[in-house]
């Protein structure tokens, strides 16, 4: 008889803090759906422990790979043997896997973002002008993904214009930096608005935004998903615009990693979405 402990496929998510991660719930659901003998575990890894953890990952063979979240994405990319082109341009990785004894890395945040919009607002990428609010770490993968889908003008608006300019310099001529005071002007005729800031998260304050200056068919989306309808999305909906919440990004970004570790490509369906929403409601 084969010892199941030897054949079981194992993956992880690491970060600090990690206890509130919903990734184990998502991957656990998919493991059960496929009937796979596997596990996906949240592991608290402090900054000083990351190098040793990844070294053990390479040598021990215990895990197929795993996800990386705050604050380890940049260091994980640097320590990987083979980060792909997406991860290298971002300077950050959120998905790791072992292949032929080498630690490989990618970043699926941008994939998760675009897959969510493809599902919920098909045709979003036909616009030539997008506005991205915020220039923090979360905006990098969004800018990259929107640029790579062919949007010709990407306008990054931030309270500190210098931070937005750093992203414009990183991602090329299609990306333009603006101070927050120019937001309404920059939004003129845009077909896509993306909030990448924490505005509205868990009751934080939000901006009053006039979306009516945008294209009438514009889509407004938010990478925040707690609450599911953020103040930004509520304002846009009240003004008659199509909106897309951020939960789908979380779900879709998990798909490529699951396929790498467990050999099956899961569907992001209403069952897994409802599972996460129920958990969010339970922890209000």
Secondary structure, DSSP 8 states (H G I E B T S, - for coil): ---HHHH-EEEEEEESS-TT--HHHHHHHHHHHHT--EEEEEEE--GGGHHHHHHHHHHH---SEEEE-TT-HHHHHHH-SEE-HHHHHHT--SEEEEETTEEEEE--HHHHHHHHHHHHSTTGGG-SEEEEE--SHHHHHHHHHHHHTT-SEEEEEESSHHHHHHHHHHH-TTEEEEEGGGHHHHTTT-SEEEE-S-TTGGG-------GGGS-TT-EEEES--SSSS-HHHHHHHHTT-EEE-SHHHHHHHTHHHHHHHHS------HHHHHHHHHHHHHT-
